[in-house]
Amino acid sequence: MSQSAIITVIERACRKAAPRLRRDFGEVAQLQVSKKGPSDFVSQADHACEQTLVEELRRARPGWGFVLEEGGEIPGEEENSPRFVIDPLDGTSNFLHGIPHFAMSIGVEHMGVGVAGVVYQPLTDETFWAERGRGAWLHNARLRVSGRRDLGEALLATGIPYRGHGDQPQFESILGQVIPEVAGVRRFGAASLDLAWVAAGRFDGFWEQGLSHWDVSAGILLVKEAGGFVSDFRGGEKMLDRQELIAANDQLHSRLHRLIATAIR
């Protein structure tokens, strides 16, 4: 399927920011890094990438608003203007340690509803994109979530709490329920790519707590448009409010939700 104008705009912005990000990744030892909080780092690359994305997107859609990881919220010209939700470098810790697994994540929301999203991996040049009602895609190839129905054959992804972030006892309780039931659990360190990989059927499912709006705006739409189900840990729609998320196909989502619900009772 051909991309719409808004997906083209977002992908062009990502490709404009990508060369600087790739260059900085190649010189990661020389990057100046400042602490943003306990075990939460932000680099010059993060800020430079966000600035480029905002400049390019604002040029193409001047009246739209922004929700930015580094720059906060910038309202649109009108009350109901669409807005971009941007994580310029999801997987910052990977980036700073020279691990080639990170992405740009850009969602588009209108009146609180996700209508478009792009997750772009600048090292592999993979563009995962979705639009509400038009499906999820990797370049021109249609994406579908995994068709596996047996949790015992499922490979899941997650995020692990770390110093100053997340509920470690709750995570350990959930993990204790999940691990005996599945084929494997992976933690790769970039939630946007985890969700894109669920949409692509590479992972059979995903769960994580402590996620921010910009981490998941594009990824949630990707999974839904690829035929998957997304909910909070209680099976509801308050993923952003509760900062928790389960994503999988219908059968695995139901089973994973039961395991997690049991763990957090």
The 8 nearest C-alpha neighbors of each residue, nearest first, counted from 0:
[[1, 139, 2, 140, 141, 136, 133, 138],
 [0, 2, 3, 139, 138, 7, 4, 6],
 [3, 1, 6, 7, 0, 4, 5, 139],
 [2, 4, 6, 5, 7, 1, 130, 8],
 [3, 5, 7, 6, 8, 2, 9, 1],
 [4, 6, 8, 7, 3, 9, 115, 2],
 [7, 5, 9, 8, 3, 4, 2, 10],
 [6, 8, 4, 10, 5, 9, 11, 2],
 [7, 9, 5, 11, 6, 10, 4, 12],
 [10, 8, 12, 6, 11, 7, 5, 13],
 [9, 11, 13, 7, 12, 8, 6, 14],
 [10, 12, 14, 8, 13, 9, 7, 15],
 [11, 13, 15, 9, 10, 52, 55, 14],
 [14, 12, 10, 16, 15, 11, 17, 9],
 [13, 15, 17, 11, 16, 12, 10, 18],
 [14, 16, 12, 13, 17, 11, 18, 51],
 [17, 15, 13, 14, 48, 51, 18, 19],
 [16, 18, 14, 20, 19, 15, 121, 13],
 [19, 17, 21, 20, 16, 22, 15, 14],
 [20, 18, 22, 21, 17, 16, 23, 48],
 [19, 21, 17, 23, 18, 22, 24, 44],
 [22, 20, 24, 18, 23, 19, 17, 25],
 [23, 21, 19, 25, 24, 20, 18, 26],
 [22, 24, 26, 20, 25, 21, 27, 19],
 [25, 23, 27, 21, 26, 22, 20, 94],
 [24, 26, 22, 23, 27, 21, 97, 28],
 [27, 25, 23, 24, 28, 29, 22, 30],
 [26, 28, 24, 30, 29, 25, 23, 95],
 [29, 27, 26, 30, 95, 25, 97, 31],
 [28, 30, 27, 26, 31, 23, 32, 25],
 [31, 29, 27, 28, 32, 26, 43, 42],
 [30, 32, 42, 29, 43, 33, 28, 27],
 [31, 33, 42, 30, 41, 34, 40, 43],
 [32, 34, 41, 40, 35, 42, 31, 43],
 [33, 35, 40, 36, 39, 41, 32, 37],
 [34, 36, 40, 39, 41, 33, 37, 38],
 [35, 37, 39, 34, 38, 40, 163, 33],
 [38, 36, 39, 163, 162, 35, 34, 164],
 [37, 39, 36, 162, 40, 163, 161, 34],
 [40, 38, 36, 37, 35, 34, 41, 92],
 [41, 39, 34, 35, 33, 38, 42, 32],
 [40, 42, 33, 32, 35, 45, 34, 39],
 [43, 41, 32, 44, 45, 31, 33, 40],
 [42, 44, 46, 45, 47, 31, 32, 30],
 [43, 45, 47, 42, 46, 48, 20, 23],
 [44, 46, 42, 48, 43, 47, 88, 87],
 [47, 45, 49, 43, 48, 44, 50, 42],
 [48, 46, 44, 50, 49, 45, 43, 51],
 [47, 49, 51, 45, 50, 46, 16, 87],
 [50, 48, 87, 52, 46, 51, 47, 53],
 [49, 51, 47, 53, 48, 52, 46, 54],
 [52, 50, 54, 48, 49, 53, 16, 55],
 [51, 53, 49, 55, 12, 50, 54, 56],
 [54, 52, 56, 50, 51, 55, 57, 49],
 [53, 55, 51, 57, 52, 56, 50, 58],
 [56, 54, 58, 52, 12, 53, 57, 51],
 [57, 55, 59, 53, 58, 54, 60, 52],
 [56, 58, 61, 60, 54, 59, 55, 53],
 [57, 59, 55, 56, 61, 60, 54, 53],
 [58, 60, 56, 57, 61, 55, 8, 54],
 [61, 59, 57, 58, 62, 63, 56, 55],
 [62, 60, 57, 58, 63, 59, 56, 76],
 [63, 61, 76, 75, 60, 64, 80, 57],
 [62, 64, 75, 82, 81, 80, 61, 60],
 [75, 63, 65, 82, 74, 73, 83, 81],
 [66, 64, 83, 73, 82, 72, 84, 67],
 [65, 67, 72, 84, 71, 83, 85, 73],
 [68, 66, 71, 70, 85, 69, 72, 65],
 [67, 69, 86, 70, 71, 213, 85, 66],
 [68, 70, 67, 71, 46, 49, 45, 86],
 [71, 69, 67, 68, 72, 66, 73, 49],
 [70, 72, 67, 66, 69, 68, 73, 65],
 [71, 73, 66, 65, 67, 74, 70, 64],
 [72, 74, 65, 64, 66, 75, 71, 67],
 [75, 73, 64, 72, 65, 76, 63, 82],
 [64, 76, 74, 63, 80, 77, 62, 73],
 [75, 77, 62, 63, 80, 74, 78, 64],
 [78, 76, 80, 75, 79, 62, 74, 63],
 [77, 79, 80, 75, 76, 74, 81, 110],
 [80, 78, 77, 110, 81, 109, 75, 76],
 [79, 81, 77, 75, 63, 78, 82, 64],
 [82, 80, 109, 63, 108, 64, 79, 107],
 [83, 81, 64, 65, 63, 108, 107, 80],
 [82, 84, 107, 65, 106, 85, 66, 64],
 [85, 83, 66, 106, 213, 105, 65, 67],
 [86, 84, 105, 67, 213, 104, 87, 83],
 [85, 87, 104, 213, 88, 68, 103, 89],
 [88, 86, 103, 49, 48, 85, 45, 104],
 [89, 87, 103, 86, 102, 45, 91, 90],
 [90, 88, 102, 189, 101, 91, 86, 103],
 [89, 91, 189, 101, 93, 92, 188, 88],
 [92, 90, 94, 93, 89, 88, 95, 41],
 [93, 91, 95, 94, 90, 96, 40, 188],
 [94, 92, 98, 96, 90, 91, 95, 97],
 [95, 93, 91, 97, 92, 96, 98, 90],
 [94, 96, 92, 93, 97, 27, 91, 98],
 [95, 97, 93, 94, 98, 92, 27, 28],
 [96, 98, 94, 95, 99, 93, 27, 24],
 [97, 99, 93, 96, 94, 100, 95, 101],
 [100, 98, 97, 101, 94, 93, 122, 24],
 [99, 101, 98, 93, 90, 102, 94, 189],
 [102, 100, 90, 89, 189, 120, 99, 88],
 [103, 101, 120, 89, 119, 88, 104, 118],
 [102, 104, 87, 119, 88, 118, 86, 89],
 [103, 105, 118, 86, 85, 117, 217, 102],
 [106, 104, 85, 117, 84, 116, 217, 118],
 [105, 107, 116, 217, 84, 216, 83, 115],
 [106, 108, 83, 115, 82, 114, 113, 116],
 [107, 109, 113, 112, 82, 114, 81, 111],
 [110, 108, 81, 112, 111, 82, 113, 114],
 [109, 111, 112, 79, 108, 81, 80, 113],
 [110, 112, 109, 108, 113, 81, 79, 82],
 [111, 113, 108, 109, 110, 114, 107, 131],
 [114, 112, 108, 107, 115, 220, 109, 111],
 [113, 115, 131, 130, 108, 107, 112, 109],
 [116, 114, 130, 107, 129, 106, 113, 131],
 [115, 117, 106, 217, 129, 128, 105, 107],
 [116, 118, 128, 105, 127, 217, 104, 119],
 [117, 119, 104, 127, 103, 126, 128, 102],
 [118, 120, 126, 103, 102, 125, 121, 117],
 [119, 121, 102, 125, 124, 122, 123, 101],
 [122, 120, 124, 123, 17, 119, 102, 21],
 [121, 123, 124, 120, 21, 99, 125, 100],
 [122, 124, 125, 121, 120, 119, 126, 99],
 [125, 123, 121, 120, 122, 126, 119, 14],
 [124, 126, 120, 123, 119, 127, 137, 121],
 [127, 125, 119, 137, 138, 118, 128, 124],
 [126, 128, 137, 118, 117, 136, 119, 125],
 [129, 127, 117, 136, 116, 135, 126, 137],
 [128, 130, 135, 221, 116, 115, 134, 136],
 [131, 129, 115, 133, 114, 132, 134, 116],
 [130, 132, 114, 133, 115, 129, 224, 134],
 [131, 133, 134, 130, 224, 114, 129, 135],
 [134, 132, 130, 131, 129, 135, 224, 0],
 [135, 133, 224, 129, 132, 225, 130, 136],
 [136, 134, 129, 224, 225, 142, 221, 128],
 [135, 137, 141, 142, 128, 140, 127, 138],
 [138, 136, 127, 140, 126, 139, 128, 141],
 [137, 139, 126, 140, 136, 127, 125, 128],
 [140, 138, 137, 0, 136, 141, 1, 2],
 [141, 139, 137, 136, 138, 142, 0, 135],
 [140, 142, 136, 135, 137, 139, 143, 134],
 [143, 141, 136, 199, 135, 225, 198, 140],
 [144, 142, 225, 199, 198, 226, 200, 145],
 [143, 145, 200, 198, 225, 199, 227, 197],
 [146, 144, 200, 203, 147, 143, 248, 201],
 [145, 147, 148, 144, 248, 200, 203, 143],
 [148, 146, 145, 149, 153, 203, 152, 251],
 [147, 149, 250, 251, 150, 146, 152, 153],
 [148, 150, 151, 152, 147, 153, 251, 250],
 [151, 149, 153, 152, 181, 251, 148, 180],
 [150, 152, 181, 149, 182, 180, 153, 179],
 [153, 151, 182, 150, 149, 181, 154, 147],
 [154, 152, 150, 182, 181, 203, 151, 155],
 [153, 155, 183, 203, 182, 202, 184, 181],
 [156, 154, 204, 184, 205, 203, 202, 153],
 [157, 155, 205, 185, 184, 186, 204, 193],
 [156, 158, 206, 207, 186, 205, 185, 159],
 [157, 159, 207, 186, 188, 160, 156, 206],
 [158, 160, 161, 157, 186, 170, 207, 165],
 [161, 159, 165, 164, 167, 166, 158, 162],
 [162, 160, 164, 163, 159, 165, 38, 167],
 [161, 163, 164, 38, 37, 160, 165, 39],
 [162, 164, 37, 161, 165, 38, 160, 36],
 [165, 163, 161, 162, 160, 166, 209, 37],
 [166, 164, 160, 209, 167, 208, 161, 163],
 [165, 167, 169, 168, 170, 160, 164, 208],
 [166, 168, 170, 169, 160, 165, 171, 161],
 [169, 167, 171, 170, 166, 172, 173, 165],
 [168, 170, 172, 167, 171, 166, 173, 263],
 [171, 169, 167, 173, 172, 168, 174, 166],
 [172, 170, 174, 168, 173, 169, 175, 167],
 [171, 173, 169, 175, 170, 262, 174, 168],
 [174, 172, 262, 170, 176, 175, 171, 259],
 [175, 173, 177, 171, 176, 172, 178, 170],
 [174, 176, 172, 173, 177, 178, 171, 179],
 [175, 177, 173, 174, 258, 178, 262, 172],
 [176, 178, 174, 180, 175, 179, 173, 258],
 [177, 179, 180, 181, 174, 175, 176, 183],
 [180, 178, 177, 181, 176, 175, 182, 151],
 [179, 181, 178, 177, 151, 150, 182, 176],
 [182, 180, 151, 150, 153, 183, 178, 179],
 [183, 181, 152, 153, 151, 154, 180, 184],
 [184, 182, 154, 181, 155, 185, 153, 178],
 [183, 185, 155, 156, 154, 186, 157, 178],
 [186, 184, 156, 155, 187, 157, 183, 154],
 [185, 187, 157, 158, 156, 188, 184, 159],
 [188, 186, 189, 185, 100, 193, 156, 158],
 [187, 189, 90, 186, 190, 158, 93, 100],
 [190, 188, 90, 89, 192, 191, 101, 187],
 [191, 189, 193, 192, 194, 214, 188, 215],
 [190, 192, 194, 218, 193, 189, 214, 215],
 [193, 191, 195, 194, 190, 189, 196, 102],
 [192, 194, 190, 196, 191, 195, 197, 189],
 [193, 195, 197, 218, 191, 196, 192, 190],
 [196, 194, 192, 198, 197, 193, 218, 191],
 [195, 197, 199, 201, 193, 198, 194, 202],
 [198, 196, 202, 194, 200, 199, 195, 201],
 [199, 197, 222, 144, 195, 196, 225, 200],
 [198, 200, 196, 142, 197, 201, 144, 143],
 [201, 199, 145, 144, 197, 202, 198, 203],
 [202, 200, 196, 199, 197, 203, 145, 198],
 [201, 203, 197, 200, 204, 196, 154, 155],
 [204, 202, 154, 145, 153, 155, 197, 200],
 [205, 203, 247, 155, 246, 202, 197, 156],
 [206, 204, 156, 246, 155, 157, 245, 247],
 [205, 207, 245, 157, 244, 246, 156, 204],
 [208, 206, 158, 157, 244, 243, 209, 205],
 [207, 209, 243, 210, 242, 244, 165, 206],
 [210, 208, 242, 165, 243, 211, 207, 164],
 [211, 209, 242, 208, 214, 243, 212, 207],
 [210, 212, 214, 213, 242, 209, 215, 239],
 [211, 213, 214, 215, 216, 239, 210, 84],
 [212, 214, 86, 85, 84, 211, 215, 216],
 [215, 213, 211, 212, 191, 190, 210, 216],
 [214, 216, 218, 213, 217, 219, 212, 191],
 [215, 217, 106, 213, 218, 219, 212, 214],
 [218, 216, 116, 106, 220, 215, 219, 105],
 [219, 217, 215, 221, 194, 220, 191, 216],
 [218, 220, 222, 221, 217, 215, 216, 223],
 [219, 221, 223, 218, 222, 217, 224, 129],
 [222, 220, 218, 224, 129, 219, 135, 223],
 [223, 221, 198, 225, 227, 219, 220, 224],
 [224, 222, 227, 220, 226, 225, 221, 228],
 [223, 225, 134, 135, 221, 226, 222, 220],
 [226, 224, 143, 222, 135, 198, 223, 142],
 [227, 225, 223, 224, 144, 143, 222, 248],
 [228, 226, 248, 223, 222, 247, 225, 144],
 [227, 229, 247, 246, 248, 223, 249, 252],
 [230, 228, 246, 245, 227, 219, 244, 247],
 [231, 229, 234, 236, 235, 245, 244, 238],
 [230, 232, 244, 238, 243, 234, 235, 233],
 [233, 231, 234, 244, 243, 245, 260, 256],
 [234, 232, 231, 235, 260, 256, 230, 259],
 [233, 235, 230, 231, 232, 256, 236, 245],
 [236, 234, 230, 231, 233, 237, 232, 238],
 [235, 237, 230, 238, 231, 234, 229, 239],
 [238, 236, 240, 239, 235, 231, 241, 230],
 [239, 237, 231, 243, 241, 242, 244, 236],
 [238, 240, 242, 241, 237, 212, 211, 243],
 [241, 239, 237, 242, 238, 243, 212, 236],
 [240, 242, 243, 238, 239, 237, 231, 209],
 [243, 241, 239, 210, 209, 238, 240, 208],
 [244, 242, 208, 238, 231, 241, 207, 209],
 [243, 245, 231, 206, 238, 207, 230, 232],
 [244, 246, 206, 230, 229, 205, 231, 232],
 [247, 245, 229, 205, 204, 228, 252, 206],
 [248, 246, 204, 252, 227, 228, 251, 203],
 [247, 249, 227, 251, 252, 228, 250, 144],
 [248, 250, 252, 251, 228, 253, 227, 247],
 [251, 249, 253, 252, 248, 148, 254, 247],
 [250, 252, 254, 253, 248, 249, 247, 255],
 [253, 251, 247, 255, 249, 250, 254, 248],
 [252, 254, 256, 250, 251, 255, 249, 257],
 [255, 253, 251, 257, 256, 252, 258, 250],
 [254, 256, 252, 258, 257, 253, 251, 259],
 [255, 257, 259, 253, 254, 258, 252, 260],
 [258, 256, 260, 254, 255, 259, 261, 253],
 [259, 257, 255, 261, 256, 260, 176, 262],
 [258, 260, 262, 256, 261, 173, 257, 255],
 [261, 259, 257, 263, 262, 258, 256, 264],
 [260, 262, 258, 259, 264, 263, 257, 176],
 [261, 263, 259, 173, 172, 260, 264, 258],
 [262, 264, 260, 261, 259, 169, 173, 172],
 [263, 261, 262, 260, 259, 169, 233, 172]]
